[in-house]
Amino acid sequence: MGKRRKSRELAMQMLFQSDLGRQNADEVQRTFWHAREKIDADTQGFAEDLFRVAIARQEEIDDYIGKASQHWRLERMATVDRNLLRAAIAEMLGYPATPLPVIINETLEICRLYSAPESVHFLNGILDAVARALPRTAKQLTLRPAKGPRT
């Protein structure tokens, strides 16, 4: 497993802890890393960045999820699924240089480890809809091949 995928997984776990344990960001960060074996600084740093973006922009992220998940209220979703979506959309918003298909595929791989099989299709549909709804500047040609001569 690559460092980025591990970071995404850890971010989802931090969001899960915050969501289910009703803990604020400081409480999660104070307790989360003590329960883990040594994580390299880059992996931990990216996980914390995703977590911070997700917490800071949670209302906006939840609004994207709500609009894309027709007939599903956020609180009715499985906690893992809800927080995988939050982490993925946080990355879409906070890291516009990362290609959206990479974020979606990585999220689906983590979903296969932590969630029900039917969740993969559910999350894929929501993330695809959110990716299409993001402002064009956030996409920056990540959904289309670059044009121009090949070198």
Secondary structure, DSSP 8 states (H G I E B T S, - for coil): --HHHHHHHHHHHHHHHHHHHT--HHHHHHHHGGGS----HHHHHHHHHHHHHHHHTHHHHHHHHHHHSTT--GGGS-HHHHHHHHHHHHHHHH-TTS-HHHHHHHHHHHHHHHS-HHHHHHHHHHHHHHHHHS-HHHHTTSSS---S---
